[in-house]
Amino acid sequence: MSVLTDVQQMEEDLRHRSEKLNVEFKAWMDISKANKDGQAKIARHIAAIANSGGGRLYFGVDDDGNAEPRAEAFPLEHFKSDAIHNLLKTRLEPGLQCEVRFTEFTNGVTYPVIHIPPHGATPIGAKDENSFMHVYVRSVGPESVKISSYQQWDTILKRCMRFRDVEAIQTREEDELTRTQAMTKAITESVTASVLKILAENMSPAAAVVPGVDWTTIVALMESTRREFISQIGALDFGTTETDQQVREIAGKHVVSGYALLDAESNFLTLERPHKLLKTASEEMNRVASFGWHDFIVLTNSDVSPRTRLWSIDGKDITGVEGMRVDSRSVYFGEYDYWRAYGNSVFVTTKSYREDYHRLKGRVDHPFLTSVNIFIRMHCLLAHAAITTANVPDAEKIALVTDHRGLKDRILGRGMDYGLRVHTHLKAVEDRYSTRLVVSRAELLEDYFGTLKRLCVPILEIWGGSSFDPEDWFTRGIVDQIVSELRREGSTVRLLDEEAETDPPANTV
């Protein structure tokens, strides 16, 4: 079976010219707050699909599976992620995090598609137009109906119980992880104290060693994560399409990014209740760095929710939490990723380049990265680091690291054109480029933009020259303009500091 793109998934869903239990078609319609009937209808269908195992809802497609022409009365902004999630926030209980994607179909029209996950430990209820709450499921037809039979309740409650079993297992795993880490921390502190005491007694003050960041361990954990990512890509069942070939090439074209939370002496911290910390960070990331997906995302589906793991890395047993594995996905939305959060507070994510997907999609004849996507990747990493730092009081230093691979011969695209316009025609000479940066807690939380610039400029320097100066280009005005354009495209993005005091200049990104 070939790896599907979002367009191919849409073609597959529309091929039968009828809706399925996990797919709902909706014509272009008003889903604003003023249209309570419209909002209630969408909430009902989303709740029903979630309660039936998850699926997709398409706007701009009629009941017979015909993709309609663009409706000028309903611009894409009408269906952006913020609008959908505001609708769901007021009409669903418990809340449900959906992924809103915009699929440019083969007819040249872009269609909003809501990708709906399965419900969690409880069924999803939806308010009708009169604000009464009901539980809906998908039924033959297909249609979204209120639960009215024992069989319907039996099916959904069994699924809820399976999810609760998974939650119970995760809780036990986390309790065991916490106990193991606490024991390891106590032993390490005892041994360290003994060693330091001996050193203090036998060394002069001038010979005292100042501890530094343990980059060796960080790099080893990053490499282990990267190798697992490559292994999962290699295990996919490839076909012969261009998309399959591109996915194969991800093994050599990807970026590994990570950070470590350190104390004042640059020692790793032990994560307490990592699952809870990751969930809190993921919820906040949805509000500051969601581009349909974000780094270290925590999903509620029992098949892909984060799990506690034990790895043997460089001869040491290391515990941590693993995110969704690539081999559990069948659709290629332009980017694959895989992450781990290690118990010693090292967070690592590996992902492919979205630019490669857009190169294939746009038939661009040269390899490239874009300044906008570099900003997106760095902001995702830094925002997560800032959120976790804010929730870990002992974190005094943050060590940030990136490792880009597959850079050779790429040029730097500008703006939102995905490589059709360029900052410079200079090509990357080396295939790999790594960066390291250590910042204090205060720098990260009080000067977010300054830290972001320090993280972004080094990779942009690959293409620096007489026609492009990364230091001059990376200004608050230009970044604010990028943020504004991303919001117009439906992303939820916000820098973690004060708003810029002046309006951004036009046509500079």
HUJOVEN-V739245 format. One record per helix or strand of 3 or more residues. SS is the DSSP state (~ for helix, > for strand). FROM is the first residue (numbers start at 0). LEN is the number of residues. Records with the same first field share a line. If there is no record, write none. Layout:
BEGIN
SS = FROM-LEN  FROM-LEN
END
This chain:
BEGIN
~ = 5-10  35-16  75-4  80-11  149-53  204-3  214-20  241-11  273-15  325-3  353-9  370-21  440-6  447-16  469-4  475-13
> = 22-4  54-5  98-6  109-7  124-3  132-7  142-4  253-9  306-7  315-7  336-6  345-7  367-3  396-9  410-3  421-3  431-9
END
